[in-house]
């Protein structure tokens, strides 16, 4: 039982106001139950999967909020925007000389200054290291015509073999078509992202690498295993151990490209680029080039439809969103099941939706959550045998899930019920 | 690869720097803020009585409100205090809306749709019972007493911070806590005397 106030000096109060432990002890056995309840409530902070799911949902809502805020504020910032643009252009032209961590050769600096202002991007000819700060973005050019746009707080290294390695942050790359037998590759952690002439982005943060392909084809390789991503597809790999609930080999690309939906598992749960002020045009066009898919605020519209008491509309919106690759699509699939269960009160339909998710995203980011929902729903329907079977499958599949305890308890209770009723 | 872990970064960053980072529009700043406070918000809205079905939406709503209001955060209080305030306000609004909806449904002679509760995350059936008991008892308190009690007993905040969040004098907070404890104790004793705790739906 956690009593934070007993450690607080002078938390003071009326003389007859004892600390939590004294209060609960004064209630006897009822106080003990209350105390256990308080301790349980203190631990109710949501598991990793729930947090990631909420984060992915939050991204779309904040994007919509940002657009709405920008729309009515633009008259007041247009003057500032002009000033910022001028400063950015001046800064970009002078960046090669002023950024302390940017080691450029004299030849590349000269070339940069000789080029017309609108094309004055630093040209990295030899080993180099580029860091952008919290408010900085930058473009550089590499040998062979590749152009790289660096996001904020990004650390890019050009090694002795002149191979780019992304240490942290985000880059968007424009790679011209490579000569036969040649490939361009960027290293990100243990992964090599090879391209054949395309446009794509790579994100590295503390625990994962994410690749999103705009045009062309990209291959992600690790320890000889390869995954090929086409335009519109994205993929996330783990730098260390995968989070609880995900299979240990989630980080390694499959040996052969599986179904398109599987190849797009796990969009990095990062804020959309559009939220960044001064976002590079290349980054924005990267998000809009996925325009064949529903607009990003569809999830918000679905939520509003539910709030307005129109679950059918929400289902239609989520169905369209579920066709999108990545976490947005997976989340929409999962949400459809919740709408069928909690708003339409049709648990069997919910089961069908979730079972479809299991087939389409065998190693999806939300697989553990879906599996758990299937177990719970079968139990509620009274289909004890199937609930036990699914529960045991959950325990085999998700060896490190934080929900194992819940499932173990549920399976035990159901098995006891099954044994009691079976002659 | 020598990377500074995101969680390590976010715990090293003082509140003013984290806020400034977010205000630059950097997504990583927002991620750090979310990671730092999502557990607190989740625990708080749950204790205030937001049902499991609505909890994730409520948490997202709070962070949207934080996103909208962060430019006006002046740093007079801790960031966590400010976020508690936003969350408490939002949950109160949700409760009012739910009461209005229930009242309208009742007036129009519609049956309230029964929504099956999501199974909570519990280590054991007993723990589920204790938590459900607490949730049930907390719902019997008035909104003001419940908020004060949750902030003090579950969130473990000092009474000065509770007063800042609920926007009333410290003595008023003590009074609410005193009455809340008394009521909770009586209710718990009554239930215990009856010999059972509320059962979870579908529980065998």
Interface residues (C-beta under 8 A of the other chain):
Chain A: X2 X4 X5 X8 X11 X12 X13 X14 X17 X20 X23 X26 X27 X28 X29 X30 X31 X33 X34 X36 X37 X38 X40 X41 X42 X43 X44 X45 X46 X47 X50 X51 X53 X54 X55 X57 X58 X61 X62 X65 X69 X134 X135 X152 X153 X167 X168 X189 X204 X205 X206 X207 X239 X269 X270 X271 X272 X273 X275 X276 X277 X278 X303 X338 X341 X342 X343 X345 X347 X376 X379 X380 X402 X403 X405 X406 X409 X410 X413 X414 X416 X417
Chain B: X1 X2 X3 X4 X5 X6 X7 X8 X9 X21 X24 X25 X26 X27 X28 X29 X30 X31 X34 X35 X38 X39 X40 X42 X43 X46 X47 X53 X56 X57 X59 X60 X63 X64 X67 X68 X113 X114 X115 X116 X118 X119 X120 X121 X122 X123 X124 X125 X126 X127 X129 X130 X131 X132 X133 X134 X135 X137 X152 X153 X154 X156 X158 X159 X174 X177 X178 X181 X184 X185 X188 X189 X191 X192 X197 X202 X204
